[in-house]
């Protein structure tokens, strides 16, 4: 199964934060699953970190690679699909994550309830 991590789920995983629930932890740790991080999520974390709004590792790509998580590049099709999604969610980073999860038929680990309004499988973070 392909699992995509929303930004907060990724940060909670790295920090071993208790807010990340046990079912989500087990899914991320399961070697049978492919854990993926959108390039858009990396961008979101980097932008918020640079603005001083988020505490996150400065070496994001190295940290993702050390976890052996896949980075999902943004395609032109992803950009168009994200733009054409219904406006249940206005955050462009999350809309991109949703479009990519739909393309990959991936499960999204998130606490963002608005993501559940789309045709995507969600596991609560």
Secondary structure, DSSP 8 states (H G I E B T S, - for coil): -EEEE-HHHHHHHHHT-TTS-HHHHHHHH-TTSEEEEEHHHHHHHHHHHHTTS----S-HHHHHHHTT-EEE---HHHHHHHHHS-TT---HHHHHHHHHHHHHT-EEEES-GGGGGSSSEEEE-
